[in-house]
Amino acid sequence: MTFKSALTTSVSLLTVLSFSAPVFAQTDIDALYEAAKAEGMLTTIALPHSWCGYGKVIESFKAKYPGIEVNELNPDAGSADELEAIRANVGNMGPQAPDVLDIGLAFGPQAKEEGLLQPYMVSTWDDIPADAKDAEGYWYGDYYGAMAMLVNTDLVSTLPTDWSDLTKPEYANSVALAGDPRASNQAIQAVYAAGLAQTGTDEGAAQAGLDFFKAVNDAGNFVPVIGKAASVAQGTSPILIAWDYNLLAWRDSFEGNPQAEIVVPANGVVAGVYVQAISAHAPHPNAAKLWMEYLYSDEGQLGWLEGYCHPIRFNALADAGVIPQDLLDALPPAEAYAKAAFPSIEQQNAAKDVITSGWDSTVGANVQ
């Protein structure tokens, strides 16, 4: 993938879509459903129900295709954990072997190269930008969002406006990441975003991010836990850094108790694409393919949009006029993302290597 650094360029890449994808015949979908129903199960991993509205998406899939149990493994796993789950279950046809993956962009090529994935092109394949999918169908972009902060304003009186604010004394014991930077793509991208705010360019951003979080930790502001909605609400980590779609969903779940606000930092706004893939060792390959067909259908894509994620087929849906206005109105204003950067896959891979290998030696905080 070659996403450019400028948002305008990235948006143009996401706009230049072809709408001539061959339609999967209904009889073929019926046959796929029957084959999936014979398998009886789909095993997912790392899909928290609040992430991109996955709870409703899963329930909608089960309602549309009765007879297929959805076995959900380790909802809080990171991308690296998902790949390890495949490695650890080669030859295992039981319920601990995942069929499908939802992983950070940088993990897609790695998993393909390692032979952990099998190719499959969904019927809406041509709606997915070429820059957001593997040409052979081993992985394909599903949705994207931007890194931001969720702040419990009942406990934090002054909102941070940029990454640099997080070292200030008023944020003592307040700042957490929504994952372990040694394994979680979400946390890796947060560290990279913080570094990008310091450097203004990709060069050196990963190390600058590590140095920045060392400063946050040395100031006594970093909380070494995997932050969640509950930790924000309870005050364990009143400032939580994560993808905007997660933060928006968590804010809504508070229902005003506590009061909370989303802050998109003034600099270092990093947008990230996640990808879907099917395990090369999937015990239920037909259920996995049916799941992909559902996720990339209009219904599945709108389900993600309802969960505040920009689905990869967003422009195709908009062109067809099928996006309800209330979903569009619920999204953050576009100007908040004016400086957003979409790191290329090469940049993400390089940053991942620096951050995962250097977190312990530079920051020294055991996130768990």
Order of alpha helices (4+ residues) and beta strands (2+ residues): alpha-alpha-beta-alpha-beta-alpha-beta-alpha-beta-beta-beta-alpha-alpha-beta-alpha-beta-alpha-beta-beta-alpha-alpha-beta-alpha-alpha-alpha
